[in-house]
Amino acid sequence: YNTTLQLRGKAEWIENGFILNTYTNYPDYTGVEIQDNIGCDYNQATIYAYSNSDYYSFKQWSDGNTDNPRTVTVTSDTTFVAEFIRSYLVEVYSSNESRGTVSGGGKYLEGDSVVVIATPAEGYVFDYWEVYSDWYSYEYEEDGYYSSSYTTQENPFEIESVYDRYKLIAHFRIAPT
């Protein structure tokens, strides 16, 4: 016989006395499912990892396999952990689009290096970036605030390792004559 039990961040499947356990490393935001492969080979199941949030991306299973979903054959008690990695939003803006444009914003995986570039329009030069980080909100919702800010004149500007949500605003000034 077989049965599937699903809880937050965990699923368990029993077939012929063998137990297949699946877990996720972020149970509040991600989950796992097990589907019995009825009509397929004996003791096979398909495991699937999913995210309930735009800020978590599937990376791999605990054995290094990156297939999702994937079919597994259960011949003994087995456990798989779905490993997710967080992703963060890097927003870039120009303080005045007639003076210059910006590029490099988007959603990045935790640990990624990000380079943002401010390109001045004719007659203007880049002045500085306003950098906001350390985003605080309830369960990473849109309503929140940045608790840290600073300015830099580096352009291009590199965030060596994304670990949080960022907002950067490029400022331009009239070019000296």
C-alpha positions as MATLAB code, in Angstrom:
seq = 'YNTTLQLRGKAEWIENGFILNTYTNYPDYTGVEIQDNIGCDYNQATIYAYSNSDYYSFKQWSDGNTDNPRTVTVTSDTTFVAEFIRSYLVEVYSSNESRGTVSGGGKYLEGDSVVVIATPAEGYVFDYWEVYSDWYSYEYEEDGYYSSSYTTQENPFEIESVYDRYKLIAHFRIAPT';
ca = [
       0.000    0.000    0.000;
       1.068    3.611   -0.248;
       0.081    6.847    1.380;
       1.217   10.460    1.266;
       1.301   12.817    4.236;
       1.948   16.515    3.628;
       2.765   19.084    6.286;
       4.266   22.564    6.006;
       7.688   22.088    4.412;
       7.540   18.280    4.601;
       5.994   15.356    2.702;
       6.186   11.657    3.546;
       5.370    8.721    1.266;
       5.174    5.086    2.319;
       5.393    2.221   -0.201;
       5.810   -1.412    0.809;
       7.190   -0.448    4.204;
       9.786    1.981    2.848;
       9.537    5.640    3.827;
      10.407    8.512    1.508;
      10.740   11.781    3.445;
      11.121   15.158    1.784;
      11.789   18.447    3.521;
      12.627   22.001    2.569;
      15.199   24.339    4.116;
      12.706   27.278    4.222;
       9.384   25.715    5.347;
       7.629   29.066    5.872;
       8.003   30.041    2.208;
       8.556   26.800    0.273;
       7.157   23.293    0.133;
       7.510   19.806   -1.297;
       5.066   17.364   -2.851;
       5.277   13.636   -3.538;
       3.194   12.059   -6.284;
       2.758    8.293   -6.553;
       3.625    7.169  -10.084;
       0.590    4.948  -10.559;
       1.012    2.790  -13.646;
       4.782    3.272  -13.602;
       7.496    1.098  -12.158;
       6.955   -0.260   -8.700;
       8.258    1.898   -5.784;
       8.617    5.047   -7.897;
       7.463    8.501   -6.914;
       7.862   11.993   -8.320;
       9.075   14.641   -5.893;
       8.520   18.316   -6.559;
       9.789   21.395   -4.697;
       7.924   24.696   -4.961;
       8.073   28.215   -3.597;
       5.198   30.311   -2.297;
       7.320   33.453   -2.618;
       9.062   35.300   -5.444;
      12.095   35.580   -3.164;
      13.051   31.872   -2.974;
      14.385   29.836   -5.893;
      14.949   26.091   -6.013;
      18.675   25.291   -6.078;
      19.021   21.515   -5.715;
      18.129   18.403   -3.740;
      20.361   17.361   -0.842;
      22.099   14.767   -3.074;
      23.114   17.500   -5.555;
      20.511   16.614   -8.206;
      18.967   19.746   -9.758;
      15.990   18.115  -11.523;
      12.676   19.499  -10.316;
      10.409   17.619  -10.474;
      12.318   14.359  -10.380;
      11.406   10.691  -10.232;
      12.988    8.546   -7.528;
      12.914    4.808   -6.888;
      12.457    3.951   -3.229;
      14.146    0.691   -2.183;
      14.955    1.726    1.388;
      14.048    4.519    3.784;
      15.192    7.677    1.983;
      15.238   11.406    2.723;
      15.634   14.305    0.306;
      15.884   17.948    1.321;
      14.832   20.567   -1.231;
      17.425   23.323   -0.967;
      16.238   26.808   -1.847;
      18.264   29.974   -2.125;
      16.912   33.421   -1.385;
      16.761   36.054   -4.043;
      16.715   39.792   -3.550;
      15.490   42.778   -5.491;
      18.033   45.422   -6.533;
      16.154   48.515   -7.685;
      17.992   51.220   -9.657;
      16.622   54.639  -10.528;
      17.789   57.878  -12.079;
      17.018   61.000  -10.038;
      16.257   62.706  -13.352;
      15.955   60.588  -16.505;
      16.622   63.582  -18.765;
      20.092   63.816  -17.154;
      21.012   60.119  -17.355;
      19.941   56.487  -17.332;
      20.723   53.484  -15.126;
      21.115   49.744  -15.676;
      21.837   46.608  -13.674;
      18.735   46.345  -11.494;
      16.693   43.189  -11.130;
      16.224   40.101   -8.981;
      19.460   38.382   -7.904;
      20.274   35.224   -5.975;
      21.813   35.534   -2.525;
      25.583   35.856   -2.889;
      25.478   37.105   -6.487;
      27.697   40.011   -7.480;
      25.774   42.940   -8.992;
      27.139   45.824  -11.043;
      24.966   48.899  -11.598;
      25.882   51.580  -14.096;
      24.801   55.207  -14.389;
      25.152   56.646  -17.894;
      24.926   60.448  -18.146;
      23.060   62.127  -20.998;
      24.882   64.605  -23.220;
      25.861   67.708  -21.252;
      25.788   65.920  -17.871;
      28.190   63.883  -15.731;
      27.550   61.268  -13.105;
      27.683   62.754   -9.576;
      26.903   60.009   -7.002;
      24.743   57.039   -6.023;
      22.360   57.063   -3.056;
      22.445   53.484   -1.721;
      19.726   52.094    0.553;
      19.952   48.633    2.134;
      18.909   46.576    5.165;
      15.238   46.210    4.205;
      12.823   45.513    7.060;
       9.265   44.300    6.570;
       6.875   41.663    7.822;
       7.550   38.422    5.910;
       9.317   40.321    3.118;
       6.232   42.173    1.923;
       6.383   45.311   -0.188;
       5.533   47.611    2.728;
       8.681   48.163    4.720;
      11.638   50.474    5.044;
      15.397   50.672    4.540;
      17.368   51.124    7.758;
      20.737   51.939    6.201;
      21.854   54.446    3.588;
      25.048   55.994    2.257;
      26.400   57.669   -0.874;
      29.232   56.692   -3.186;
      30.825   58.190   -6.282;
      31.853   54.801   -7.674;
      30.488   54.222  -11.159;
      30.062   51.489  -12.135;
      29.136   50.487   -8.593;
      29.464   46.859   -7.487;
      27.570   45.085   -4.740;
      30.055   42.267   -4.133;
      27.573   39.886   -2.537;
      23.819   40.501   -2.476;
      22.435   39.681    0.969;
      19.448   42.017    1.126;
      17.105   44.168   -0.925;
      18.751   47.331   -2.308;
      17.558   50.598   -3.787;
      20.060   52.811   -5.639;
      19.395   56.277   -7.045;
      21.868   57.819   -9.503;
      22.362   61.565   -9.409;
      23.766   63.596  -12.303;
      24.931   67.196  -12.585;
      25.592   69.577  -15.438;
      28.988   68.886  -17.030;
      31.636   71.536  -16.332;
      32.392   73.789  -19.267;
];
